[in-house]
Amino acid sequence: FSLHSHLQAGTLEAKVVAPSVPPAARVNLRLRVPAGHRIRSVTANGKPWNQFNAVEETITLPPTTKQPLDLAVYY
C-alpha cells in the first residue's frame, strides 16, 4: 500500500493493492489521524464506505478485488 497525508485539507489517501490470494479473514487497515481528530468519513474507489471505526482508527477493507483500492479518509 501507499499512503499520502494532506494535513491542511484534513485527508489521507491510501492505495491498497490486494494480494493475489484472498485473505482467510477480514482485513482492517489502521490509519492514525492527528491528535484531537477522528475519522469522519471514508470513500473507497470514489464511493462512500461506512465500514470504519473512528475510535479504533480502522477501516475494514472490502473483499479482495483485482483492481487497486483507492481510499480517501476524511478527518
C-alpha positions in Angstrom: 0.0 0.0 0.0 1.0 3.6 -0.3 -0.2 6.5 1.9 -0.2 10.2 1.4 -1.3 12.8 4.1 -2.8 16.1 3.3 -2.7 17.7 6.7 -4.0 21.1 5.7 -7.0 19.5 3.9 -7.7 17.0 6.7 -7.4 14.0 4.5 -5.4 10.8 4.0 -5.2 9.0 0.7 -4.3 5.3 0.6 -3.8 3.0 -2.4 -4.1 -0.7 -1.4 -3.2 -3.5 -3.8 -4.8 -6.7 -2.7 -2.7 -9.9 -2.6 -3.4 -12.4 -5.4 -4.7 -14.9 -2.8 -7.8 -13.7 -0.9 -7.1 -13.4 2.9 -8.8 -16.0 5.1 -10.2 -13.4 7.4 -11.4 -9.8 7.4 -8.6 -7.2 6.9 -8.6 -4.0 8.8 -6.3 -1.1 7.9 -5.3 1.1 10.8 -4.6 4.8 9.9 -3.7 7.1 12.7 -5.0 10.6 12.2 -3.6 13.7 14.0 -4.3 14.0 17.8 -7.6 15.6 18.5 -9.2 14.4 15.3 -11.3 11.3 14.4 -12.2 9.7 11.1 -15.4 11.4 9.8 -15.9 9.5 6.5 -14.2 7.2 4.0 -14.6 6.6 0.3 -13.4 3.5 -1.5 -12.8 4.0 -5.2 -14.9 7.2 -5.1 -17.9 5.7 -3.4 -18.9 6.2 0.3 -17.6 3.4 2.5 -19.1 3.1 6.0 -17.1 0.1 7.2 -14.7 2.0 9.6 -14.3 2.5 13.3 -13.4 6.1 14.2 -12.4 5.3 17.8 -10.0 2.5 16.7 -8.9 4.4 13.6 -9.5 1.3 11.5 -11.1 0.7 8.1 -12.4 -2.7 7.2 -11.3 -3.4 3.6 -13.7 -4.7 1.1 -13.3 -8.3 -0.2 -10.3 -8.7 -2.5 -10.7 -7.3 -6.0 -8.3 -7.4 -8.9 -8.2 -3.6 -9.0 -6.2 -1.4 -6.6 -8.4 0.1 -3.9 -8.2 3.9 -3.6 -9.2 5.1 -0.1 -9.9 8.7 0.8 -10.1 9.2 4.6 -11.5 12.5 5.9 -11.0 13.7 9.5 
